[in-house]
Amino acid sequence: MSEALPKDELEFHEGDMPFSKRFGDHFYCRSDGRAECAHVFLGGNQMPERWKNCDTFVIGELGFGTGLNFLETWRQWKQHRPAGSQLHFVSFEAYPMDLPSMKRAVSTWPEVQDELSALANFWPSLTQMPTPWLMDDQTTLTLVVADVLDGVRDWSGGVDAWYLDGFAPSKNPDMWSLDLMQTLYDRSNSGATFASYTAAGWVRRNLAKAGFEVQKVPGFAGKREMIVGSKI
């Protein structure tokens, strides 16, 4: 990872819980970030069921953070993917975490340590030029280091499932703006879905104005609501 890349200022709370000083928020829920990923992002986008008959599946993520969402998705993808199918995971991150901090943040979960070790081999080559990393013969990861709106606008692919995982809307409103939601809609393939841990009213309204169908469903770990939806 280039020293020239923009960085967040981090603190670690309660042992290995990363906290962004820039945005004043934690990177994942305090109970179990890996289980939260499985419930919110994989479950909210109907995965792994949607992988059963796919040739290529593209996931777009807003906020790579600790990498936990990718690591858990890759772990489950390896368990359920059809022979010969391809997963492309594209993540947009303005302030990539350094490798020691990432390792510390993900150390809680032995289930993804093999995936983390593989990611660590690529991490020193991260630059602001998006470069696909072939994680295995059926999995590609691309990190786009940029302001999220610019990054998504400049990327020319199409997405089948979105992970909307920016910091809380009250802490980082640019990650949930109408302009960005409209750009996500424009970059979505037919039948694309999204999921997010937040159910903030103005976020729902921005997604709906952009053209998405939006639903509230039960959240993770006692959180009453989260949102899911699809391109209509």
C-alpha positions in Angstrom: 0.0 0.0 0.0 1.5 3.3 -1.1 2.3 5.8 1.6 0.8 8.5 -0.7 -2.7 7.1 -0.4 -5.1 9.0 1.9 -5.6 7.5 5.3 -8.2 7.7 8.1 -7.1 8.2 11.7 -8.0 5.1 13.7 -8.4 4.2 17.3 -9.1 0.8 18.7 -11.8 0.5 21.3 -12.6 -2.5 23.5 -9.5 -4.4 22.3 -9.7 -4.8 18.5 -12.8 -2.7 17.6 -11.6 -0.1 15.0 -13.0 3.4 15.3 -12.7 6.1 12.7 -11.7 9.5 14.2 -12.5 11.2 10.8 -16.1 10.1 10.9 -16.6 9.4 14.6 -18.0 5.9 14.0 -17.1 2.2 14.4 -16.5 0.1 11.3 -18.9 -2.6 12.2 -21.4 -3.5 15.0 -20.0 -4.2 18.4 -21.6 -7.7 18.8 -20.3 -9.6 15.8 -19.2 -7.9 12.5 -18.9 -11.2 10.6 -22.4 -12.3 11.5 -23.7 -8.8 10.7 -22.2 -9.1 7.2 -23.8 -12.5 6.7 -27.2 -11.2 7.9 -27.2 -7.7 6.3 -25.3 -8.0 3.1 -25.3 -11.6 2.0 -28.8 -12.4 3.4 -30.2 -9.0 2.3 -29.0 -9.7 -1.3 -30.4 -13.3 -1.2 -27.0 -14.9 -1.4 -25.7 -17.6 -1.7 -29.0 -18.6 -3.3 -28.5 -16.3 -6.3 -25.1 -17.8 -7.1 -26.5 -21.2 -7.9 -27.1 -20.6 -11.6 -24.8 -17.7 -12.3 -21.9 -17.5 -14.8 -20.7 -14.1 -13.5 -21.8 -12.2 -10.4 -20.7 -8.7 -9.6 -20.9 -7.2 -6.1 -20.3 -3.5 -5.6 -19.4 -2.2 -2.1 -19.4 1.3 -0.7 -16.6 1.3 1.9 -14.1 -1.5 2.0 -13.1 -0.6 5.6 -11.5 -3.6 7.3 -12.2 -5.9 4.4 -14.4 -8.0 6.5 -17.4 -8.0 4.1 -15.2 -9.1 1.3 -13.5 -11.8 3.3 -16.8 -13.3 4.6 -18.3 -13.1 1.1 -15.3 -14.8 -0.5 -15.4 -17.5 2.2 -19.1 -18.2 1.5 -18.6 -18.0 -2.3 -16.0 -20.7 -2.1 -18.5 -23.0 -0.3 -21.4 -22.4 -2.7 -20.1 -21.3 -6.2 -20.9 -23.3 -9.3 -18.0 -24.8 -11.2 -16.6 -22.3 -13.6 -18.6 -19.3 -12.3 -16.9 -15.9 -11.6 -17.3 -13.5 -8.7 -16.2 -9.9 -9.2 -16.1 -7.9 -6.0 -15.6 -4.1 -6.6 -15.2 -1.9 -3.5 -15.0 1.9 -3.4 -12.9 3.3 -0.5 -11.6 6.8 0.0 -9.3 6.1 3.0 -7.9 2.5 2.8 -6.7 1.0 6.1 -3.1 0.0 6.5 -2.4 -3.7 6.7 -1.5 -4.0 10.4 -4.7 -2.2 11.4 -6.7 -4.4 9.0 -5.1 -7.6 10.5 -5.9 -6.4 14.0 -9.5 -5.5 13.2 -10.2 -8.9 11.6 -8.2 -11.0 14.2 -11.4 -11.8 16.1 -12.6 -14.2 13.4 -10.6 -17.3 12.8 -13.1 -18.3 10.0 -11.6 -15.7 7.6 -7.9 -15.8 8.4 -7.0 -17.8 5.3 -8.8 -15.2 3.2 -7.1 -12.4 5.1 -3.7 -14.0 4.5 -4.3 -14.1 0.8 -5.5 -10.5 0.7 -2.4 -9.4 2.7 -0.3 -10.7 -0.1 -1.9 -8.2 -2.5 -2.3 -5.2 -0.1 1.2 -3.7 -0.5 0.5 -3.2 -4.2 -2.6 -1.1 -3.7 -2.5 2.3 -5.5 -5.0 4.8 -6.8 -5.0 3.0 -10.1 -7.7 0.3 -9.9 -6.1 -3.0 -10.5 -8.1 -6.3 -10.5 -6.6 -8.8 -8.1 -7.1 -12.5 -8.9 -7.8 -13.9 -5.5 -8.4 -17.4 -6.9 -9.4 -18.8 -10.3 -13.1 -17.8 -9.7 -12.7 -14.6 -7.6 -11.5 -11.2 -8.5 -11.3 -8.2 -6.2 -10.9 -4.6 -7.4 -10.4 -1.7 -5.0 -11.2 1.8 -6.3 -9.4 4.3 -4.1 -11.4 7.6 -4.6 -14.1 9.8 -3.3 -17.1 7.4 -3.6 -19.2 9.5 -6.0 -16.2 10.1 -8.4 -15.2 6.5 -8.1 -18.5 5.0 -9.0 -19.1 7.5 -11.8 -15.7 6.7 -13.3 -16.1 3.0 -13.1 -17.8 1.5 -16.2 -19.0 -1.9 -14.9 -22.5 -3.2 -14.0 -23.4 -4.5 -10.5 -25.7 -7.3 -9.5 -25.7 -6.7 -5.7 -24.7 -3.6 -3.7 -23.4 -3.5 -0.2 -24.3 0.0 1.1 -21.9 0.0 4.0 -20.7 3.6 4.6 -20.4 5.1 8.0 -23.7 6.1 9.6 -25.7 8.6 7.5 -25.5 11.2 10.3 -21.7 10.8 10.3 -21.0 10.6 6.6 -24.0 12.0 4.6 -22.1 12.1 1.3 -22.1 8.3 1.2 -25.9 8.3 1.1 -26.6 11.3 -1.2 -29.2 11.3 -3.9 -26.5 11.9 -6.5 -24.7 8.8 -5.4 -27.9 6.7 -5.2 -28.7 7.7 -8.7 -25.3 6.8 -9.9 -25.6 3.3 -8.2 -28.9 2.8 -10.0 -27.3 3.7 -13.3 -24.5 1.2 -12.6 -26.9 -1.6 -11.7 -27.7 -4.5 -13.9 -31.3 -5.6 -14.5 -32.6 -7.2 -11.4 -29.8 -5.8 -9.2 -30.4 -5.7 -5.5 -29.0 -3.7 -2.5 -28.8 -4.1 1.2 -27.8 -1.8 4.1 -27.8 -1.9 7.9 -29.4 1.6 8.0 -33.1 2.3 7.7 -32.8 6.1 7.9 -35.8 7.8 6.3 -33.9 10.2 4.0 -31.7 7.3 2.8 -34.8 5.3 1.9 -36.2 8.4 0.1 -33.0 8.9 -1.9 -32.9 5.3 -3.0 -36.6 5.5 -4.0 -36.1 8.8 -5.9 -33.2 7.1 -7.8 -35.5 4.4 -9.0 -35.0 1.5 -6.5 -37.8 -0.4 -4.8 -37.1 -0.1 -1.1 -38.2 -2.4 1.8 -37.7 -2.4 5.5 -36.8 -5.8 7.0 -35.6 -7.0 10.4 -32.1 -5.8 11.3 -29.2 -7.6 12.9 -28.7 -8.3 16.7 -31.8 -6.7 18.0 -31.7 -3.7 15.5 -35.4 -3.3 14.6 -34.9 -2.5 10.9 -32.5 -2.4 8.0 -33.3 -1.9 4.3 -33.1 -4.0 1.1 -34.3 -3.4 -2.4 -33.9 -3.9 -6.1 -33.8 -2.1 -9.4 -37.2 -1.7 -10.9 
